[in-house]
Amino acid sequence: MMLRHFLPTYVGKNVFSISASFYERIGKKAILFDLDNTLDPVNVKEPSTEVAQLVSSLKEKGFAVYVASNNTGRRVSQYCEKLGIESTSGLLKPLSYKLKRWIKSKGYLFDEVILVGDQIFTDVLAAKGAKIDVILTEPISKKDSIFTFFNRKIEGPIRRKIEKRHLVPRWEEMMP
């Protein structure tokens, strides 16, 4: 069944709804967040207060937090500089080779890393190719780039099928 290639490990409403204890429970050390429409709306130059609080909270709990984006290095680095975190950009997701190389360069085992993103055709496919867990969230804004707009049209039926058939657990279902 081709659908399995598009299935994330978990689903969640948004990055702010996922508890740090969940990441602990599944043994993660590093959390990679997609930027556009996962952390903040497309082309927002500075992190929102809510994103800053999330990153700070996760770092306080001992997690390494990064941004893993297809966007340009300058935009991503300026955004992440304000959060005091590292990033990797220009990843060419859904291709996974740059993501795998970056994870290895940081010294992580693949099962210690999770990617959180809002797109099936970039984030989910890249994570699966890199053999890391992935949480698919809803986009936090309706505004998208033109490329993402078309991806969303195609991924919509897959998202609906995942939800309707309950093909993937919500992260909350993994908690005691």
C-alpha positions as CSV (number, residue, x, y, z in Angstrom):
1,M,0.0,0.0,0.0
2,M,1.6,3.3,-1.1
3,L,-0.1,5.2,1.7
4,R,2.3,3.9,4.3
5,H,5.1,6.0,2.7
6,F,3.2,9.1,3.7
7,L,2.3,8.1,7.2
8,P,4.0,10.1,10.0
9,T,4.9,8.4,13.3
10,Y,2.5,10.5,15.2
11,V,0.1,13.4,14.6
12,G,-0.5,16.5,16.8
13,K,-2.5,19.7,16.6
14,N,0.6,22.0,16.7
15,V,4.1,22.3,18.3
16,F,2.7,24.0,21.3
17,S,0.3,21.2,22.2
18,I,3.0,18.5,22.4
19,S,4.3,18.0,25.9
20,A,8.0,17.7,26.8
21,S,7.2,14.6,28.8
22,F,6.1,13.0,25.5
23,Y,9.6,13.6,24.0
24,E,11.1,12.2,27.2
25,R,8.9,9.1,27.1
26,I,9.9,8.2,23.6
27,G,13.6,8.7,24.3
28,K,14.3,11.7,22.2
29,K,17.3,14.0,22.9
30,A,17.0,16.3,19.8
31,I,13.9,17.9,18.5
32,L,14.0,19.4,15.0
33,F,11.3,21.8,14.1
34,D,10.3,22.8,10.6
35,L,10.0,26.6,10.5
36,D,7.4,27.8,8.0
37,N,3.8,27.1,9.3
38,T,5.1,24.8,12.0
39,L,6.7,27.3,14.4
40,D,5.5,30.5,12.8
41,P,3.6,31.6,9.7
42,V,5.5,31.8,6.4
43,N,8.0,34.7,6.2
44,V,7.6,35.8,9.8
45,K,11.1,37.1,10.5
46,E,11.2,37.0,14.3
47,P,10.0,34.2,16.5
48,S,6.8,34.8,18.4
49,T,6.8,34.9,22.2
50,E,5.1,31.6,22.2
51,V,7.9,30.0,20.1
52,A,10.5,31.6,22.3
53,Q,8.8,30.2,25.4
54,L,8.5,26.7,23.9
55,V,12.2,26.6,22.9
56,S,13.3,27.9,26.3
57,S,11.1,25.3,28.1
58,L,12.4,22.4,26.0
59,K,16.1,23.5,26.5
60,E,15.5,23.8,30.2
61,K,14.4,20.2,30.3
62,G,17.6,19.2,28.6
63,F,16.5,18.8,24.9
64,A,18.6,20.0,22.1
65,V,16.3,22.1,19.9
66,Y,17.0,22.9,16.2
67,V,15.2,24.3,13.2
68,A,15.4,22.0,10.1
69,S,14.1,24.0,7.1
70,N,14.0,24.1,3.3
71,N,14.1,27.9,3.5
72,T,17.2,30.0,2.9
73,G,20.1,30.1,5.2
74,R,19.8,33.8,5.9
75,R,16.1,33.7,6.9
76,V,16.5,30.6,9.0
77,S,19.7,31.7,10.8
78,Q,18.3,35.2,11.6
79,Y,15.2,33.6,13.1
80,C,17.2,31.0,15.1
81,E,19.7,33.5,16.3
82,K,16.9,35.3,18.2
83,L,16.1,31.9,19.8
84,G,19.6,31.0,20.7
85,I,19.5,27.7,18.8
86,E,21.2,26.2,15.8
87,S,19.6,25.3,12.5
88,T,20.1,23.6,9.2
89,S,18.6,25.1,6.1
90,G,18.3,24.5,2.4
91,L,17.6,20.8,3.3
92,L,15.8,20.0,0.0
93,K,13.1,18.0,1.9
94,P,11.7,15.6,0.9
95,L,15.2,14.4,0.0
96,S,16.8,13.1,3.2
97,Y,20.5,12.9,2.4
98,K,21.3,16.4,3.9
99,L,19.2,15.7,6.9
100,K,20.9,12.4,7.6
101,R,24.3,13.9,7.1
102,W,23.5,16.8,9.5
103,I,22.2,14.4,12.2
104,K,25.4,12.3,12.0
105,S,27.5,15.5,12.1
106,K,25.8,16.4,15.4
107,G,26.6,12.9,16.9
108,Y,23.1,11.7,17.4
109,L,21.7,8.3,16.8
110,F,18.8,8.4,14.5
111,D,16.4,7.0,17.2
112,E,17.3,10.0,19.4
113,V,16.0,12.5,17.0
114,I,12.4,13.6,16.0
115,L,11.3,16.0,13.4
116,V,8.1,18.1,13.9
117,G,6.6,19.5,10.7
118,D,3.4,20.5,9.0
119,Q,3.8,18.9,5.5
120,I,3.6,15.3,4.4
121,F,5.4,15.8,1.1
122,T,8.4,17.5,2.7
123,D,8.7,16.8,6.4
124,V,7.2,13.4,6.7
125,L,9.0,12.0,3.6
126,A,12.3,13.5,4.6
127,A,12.1,12.1,8.1
128,K,11.1,8.7,6.9
129,G,14.0,8.7,4.4
130,A,16.3,9.6,7.3
131,K,14.7,6.9,9.4
132,I,13.8,9.3,12.2
133,D,10.4,9.7,13.9
134,V,8.1,12.5,12.8
135,I,5.1,14.3,14.2
136,L,2.8,15.8,11.6
137,T,1.1,18.9,12.8
138,E,-1.6,21.1,11.3
139,P,-0.2,24.3,9.6
140,I,-0.5,27.3,11.9
141,S,-1.5,29.6,9.2
142,K,-3.5,29.4,6.0
143,K,-1.0,31.5,4.1
144,D,1.5,29.4,2.1
145,S,4.1,29.8,-0.6
146,I,2.9,28.8,-4.1
147,F,4.8,25.5,-4.0
148,T,3.3,24.6,-0.6
149,F,-0.2,25.6,-1.7
150,F,-0.1,22.9,-4.4
151,N,1.4,20.3,-2.0
152,R,-1.5,21.0,0.4
153,K,-4.1,20.3,-2.3
154,I,-2.5,16.9,-3.0
155,E,-1.9,16.0,0.7
156,G,-5.4,16.9,1.8
157,P,-6.9,13.6,1.0
158,I,-4.1,11.7,2.7
159,R,-4.5,13.8,5.9
160,R,-8.2,13.1,5.9
161,K,-7.6,9.4,5.4
162,I,-5.1,9.3,8.2
163,E,-7.6,11.0,10.5
164,K,-10.7,9.1,9.4
165,R,-9.1,5.7,9.6
166,H,-7.0,6.6,12.6
167,L,-3.9,5.2,10.8
168,V,-1.4,7.1,13.0
169,P,-1.6,7.6,16.8
170,R,-2.0,11.1,18.2
171,W,1.0,11.8,20.4
172,E,-1.4,12.1,23.4
173,E,-2.4,8.4,23.0
174,M,1.2,7.4,23.8
175,M,1.1,8.9,27.2
176,P,0.0,7.1,30.4
